Amino acid sequence: MIDRLSPPSPSTGLPLEGVVSTGAAARCTRLAIYDDQQRPCPTVSQGQTIHVWVEFEAAEAIEVALGSVGLCDISTGVIMAGSSSWQRSEEAVASVPAGGRVRFVFSFPVRLSAVTYGLTVGLWRSSADAWARYQAGTMTGEAFAETIEPSVTLANVAAVTVAAAPAGAGATHDGWFDLGATIAVGSVAAPGSGAEVPPASGAEMPPASGAAVPPASAAAASSEFTVFHLTHPRAGSQWIRKILTLLAGPRVVAPRADRAQFFCGPLRAGAVYPALFVSRQEFESRIRPAGSQSLVIIRDPRDTLVSGYFSVKVSHRIDEAPMGSLRRQLLDLDGRDPGVAEGVGLIHLMDEWLWKVAEIIVSWIESGEEVIRYEDLLERDVEILVPRLSGRLGLATPQRVEQIVRECRFEQLTRGRARGQEDVTRHERKGIAGDWRNYFNAKVKDAFKARYGGLLVAAGYEKDLDW
């Protein structure tokens, strides 16, 4: 932590003379922006990780210090993407005295449109009592936000130009979303005192690459495994997530935009991570707690495509730019009828969406890991899940697991609708295997075979291309 929070190279510093700040309870003493090699980076490529290092000096005592960073539309001042330490309950510094200093390092990949943004940083404060209740889960995030007060904000303190991603790197997100920054925090006593104040209890910084992950909680010292549910979209991910949530309760780490719960910050020992849409290569890129266990589930990519089509076009909540763009494209191609028309939209989705699913499936079937098929779960959920969730993963007794599995079947989640009875407006649309046969015409079949025929054979869904 000390290395990461130590002042970076002077060459990365940004001038603060003449910068307009709001708030007199603190002042910004140093600010720097740099890349992974600690080089100045006024211009960054889409997807590149940058680090914003900032130090504030408190004019008055702060019980709980909180930091924020944002990239703004320069002309309007509207924050287009941002991150704050109160979004991550472990990141806070307690009891910063008057004259004391607090440092933050925000590290995040830039996933925005290729234009120039204004960098905004801020120091905020809350009470120790509110922070303790928020950490304990007895205060909601919305209620805690009401306790936060600004100490100082610096808007458009520097320009950050985002350049288009290099050729072949693929498009990145644009528009509004959480930056998903990993955040390091530490406080420094008043200049000349020679003492550093440690972070508040629970503050935990991401380890350096290759370092062992220390126990994040009491769970690390217990027999509770860290569990990863590895899958892809439209493969029963929310069904399994429901089961895991009912079994593991507070151990569950909820999915977040851009898979930030997995890629940002240290992974929690003893936690349960449901619905992780990651390939084997992405999974192996993270340092995981010792003894971690995984549950890998895949689905016939043809059914995945059909399910994804109706989800994108009709039922999925649209709160991200990529999903909204895909919906508009499908509506333009096939109209507003929930059917698949002549298959043009399905073929479009093969190229624009299914490639990532295929990448995940291929990585896991080639990994040597046990892979569970969604189709088998539909017919033998108790037989498959009880020994794995109660035995290998140790989430609950066999009796408890069986009870929860039965409670989470399609008929229960849809309040009595039988499997096969379609409702395109619901996330649980149909709940059957082989539905692709109802939507694949000859043109769609040929297009699918040309793109993903080999995947079907490799995954064991077909023996050859004669289907």
Salt bridges, closest charged atoms under 4 A:
ASP35 OD2 - ARG39 NE 2.85
ASP36 OD1 - HIS51 NE2 2.64
GLU55 OE1 - ARG101 NH1 3.06
GLU55 OE2 - ARG103 NE 2.72
GLU57 OE2 - ARG27 NE 3.35
GLU57 OE1 - ARG101 NH2 2.99
ASP129 OD2 - ARG133 NE 3.12
GLU149 OE1 - ARG125 NH2 3.37
ASP178 OD1 - ARG88 NH2 3.85
ASP178 OD2 - ARG256 NH2 3.36
GLU224 OE1 - ARG251 NE 3.63
ASP258 OD2 - ARG111 NH1 2.36
ASP258 OD1 - HIS173 NE2 3.90
GLU282 OE1 - ARG259 NH1 3.05
GLU282 OE2 - LYS356 NZ 3.31
GLU284 OE2 - ARG280 NE 2.89
GLU284 OE1 - ARG288 NH2 3.43
ASP300 OD2 - ARG302 NH2 2.76
ASP319 OD2 - ARG317 NH2 2.96
ASP351 OD1 - ARG451 NE 2.72
GLU359 OE2 - LYS356 NZ 2.70
GLU369 OE2 - ARG280 NH1 3.78
GLU370 OE2 - ARG388 NH2 2.56
GLU370 OE1 - ARG392 NH2 3.47
GLU379 OE2 - ARG419 NH2 3.15
ASP381 OD2 - ARG409 NE 2.73
GLU383 OE2 - ARG380 NH1 2.95
GLU402 OE2 - ARG406 NH2 2.98
GLU422 OE2 - ARG429 NH1 2.44
GLU428 OE1 - ARG426 NH2 3.07
ASP435 OD2 - ARG429 NH2 2.89
ASP435 OD1 - LYS430 NZ 2.76
GLU462 OE2 - ARG302 NH1 2.78
